[in-house]
Amino acid sequence: MNPTAIFIAALILLPAVGLVTWAWFAVAQVEGELRSFSGFEGMHFESGPHTAAGFEGARWPIPG
């Protein structure tokens, strides 16, 4: 192969390999962040008079 063909191939392949590598690490990072949420059910905002031991002080009916 002549040097010009190798240079053109390198100009095409090196950015493509870099892009694939970057995408691989980005997906791995997002997957790791999503795995940290496993078992997380969401935030529970339980404050105020309805959280007392008895529900007598609640301002609205508590179902169940």
Secondary structure, DSSP 8 states (H G I E B T S, - for coil): --HHHHHHHHHHHHHHHHHHHHHHHHHHHHHHHHHTTTT--------SGGGSSSGGG-SS----
